[in-house]
Amino acid sequence: GDVNPTTVPERVVAIAAQIVGATAFGFIIVKVTDIVETLDPHATLTRQKMDEIREYMRERQLSSTMQRNIREHFEYYFEMVSVFRDMRILTELPYSQRVKIMFEAHGALVQQIRFFAELDVVMLSQVISRLKPQFLNYSGKILQDTVISEQIYFLGRGTLEMWVNEQDKPTGEMRHVMIGVLTAGAEFEFVN
């Protein structure tokens, strides 16, 4: 059975033993967590970067909608690209090996986008190395029709509706007009 401390010195020893036991348990939990984190460095780096992004958004006092959009973008971004510094690693490889790695990592996208079929291997590897994934949720906007884009977009999955604001000639009212729908594999740029 249980032995209960009855005197003051016995109680002090029991309290000290409990404090030592709880502290040891805490250290063990911390060490096990450290070991588990080192088993998946990708998840650890992703979590650190997402924590940094959350802290930035809090500091800037962004709206909850803006924070959600940014969080969704970076979650998608880190799914699509490595959290490791690709170019630093790839530049130490011979060029032919670098090209093979890029094609292996992005092969499905290369085959899906018609634009890529027209490029030679050197140009294609340059374009692939500069691709940046962008997440766009339902009803999100890439650009407004009054902005000139400096980018070309490649639609990897989903559909994209293109709308413009147009003035109705008889009434003079502004209205939204759908000018097209793009599906995965399409490339587009916005030109005014």
N, C-alpha and C positions, 0 to 999 in steps of 0.2 A: 503494500500500500504506500500511500503518500506519507512523506515525513514533513510535517509542518514546523517551520521555525517558531520557537516560542520565546527565545530571549532576544534582546536587541542585537548582540553580535551575530547571532544566527540569521536574523533578518537582513542585516547589512551584507553578510556573505551571500545570501540568496539574491538580493537585489543586484549586487556586483556580478554574480554569475549570469543573471538574466541580461544585464547590459552587455557583458562580454559575448554572450551567445547571440544576441540580436545583432551586434556589430559584426561578428564573424559571418553570420548569415547574409548580411548586407554586402560584405566584401565578396562573398562567394557568388552572389547574384550578379554583381558588377563584373566579375571576372568571366562568368559564363556568358554574359551578354557581349563582352568584348570578343570572346572566342567566336561566338556565333556571327558577329558582325564581320570579322575577318574572313569568314568562309564565303561571303558574298560581297566583294568590294563594290560591285556595280550598284547594288541596293543601298549600300552605305553612302556612296558618293551622291546617288540620286536623292536620298533623304537629306543629306547635308545641303545640297543645292536648293531643294524645295523649301527647307527651313530658312535659308538665306532669302529666297524669293518672298516667303510669307512675312519675314521681318521687314523687308523693303516695303511691301504693300501696307503693313501696319504703320510704319514710319511715315509714309506718304499719305496715310488716311484715305486710301482709295475706297470707293463704294463697294458694297458687298457683291454687286453684279460684276463690276470690273475685276474684283479679286477672283471671283469664280471663273471668269473668262480667261484670265491670266493663268490661273491654276490648271484649268483644262488644257490650255495651250502647252504649258510646260510638261504636263503628264504625257501628252501625246508626243511632244518633242523628244522626251527622254525614252519613250518606247521606240522611236524611229532612229535615233542616233545614239552613239556611244557617249557615255559621260566622261570617257577618257579622252585625252587630247589626241585625236586621230592624226592630225597633220604632223605633230611632233614625232609620233611613232612611225608614221608612214614615210616621212622624209628620210629616215635612216635606212630605208629599204631601197634596193635597186628599183628603177622606174618600172621595169617589166613586172616585177613582183607587186608593186603598188597598184598597177592597173588591174592585175588579176584579182587582188583583194577587193578593190572597189567594185569590179563587175560581179564578184561572188556575193558581196554584201548587198548590192543594189540590182541584181540581175532581173528580178521580177518587175521592178519599176522600169528598167531600161527596155524590156520587151513590151511593156504595156503602153508606153508613150511613143507615138508615131514620130515625133520630132527627133528622138534619139536615133532612129534607124537611118536618118540622113547624115549623121555626123561620122567623121572618121574616128578612129580609136583614141588618138591624142586629144582631139577636141572634146570627145565624149567624156574622157577621164577628167578633163579640166572642169566641165560642167557638173559632173557628178560630185566632185570634191567641194563644189560651192553650193550645193543644194541645201536649203534650210526648210525643214518641215514646218507647216503652219496649220494649226487646228482652227477650224471655223465651226461653231455650233449652229444649230438651226436658226435661221433668220439673222445670222451675223452678216456683217459687211466686210468685204475685202477692201474695196475702194468705193468712193462715191464718184459719180460721173463728172464731177468738176475737178478731179484731181488727176494729174498726169503721173503714171506709174513709172518707176525706174526698174521694175522687175518683170520677169516673165513667170507666169504661174503654170504649174503642171498639176492636174487634178489626179491624185493617186487613187482615191476612192470616194464614193458618194456621187451626188449630183450638185450642180451649181446653176441656179437661175440667174440670168442677167436682166436687170431692170434699169431703166433710165427715167428721169423726170422729163416730162414733155408738156409743153403748153398746148392746151386744146384751142385750136384756131377760132372756132365760132364763139366759145364762151370765155376764153382767156384764162381758164382755170388750169392749175398744174395738176398732172395726174401721173401715176406710175404706169409705165408700159413695159411689159416683158418683151425683150428682144431676142431671147434665146435660152436654151437649156443645154448645159454641157454635162457629159458623163465621164466616168473614170477613163483616163487615157488621153484626155484632151489637153491641149496647151493653149494658153491665151495670154494676151497682154492688153492693157488698157491704154488706148491712145485717144486723145481728145482732138 
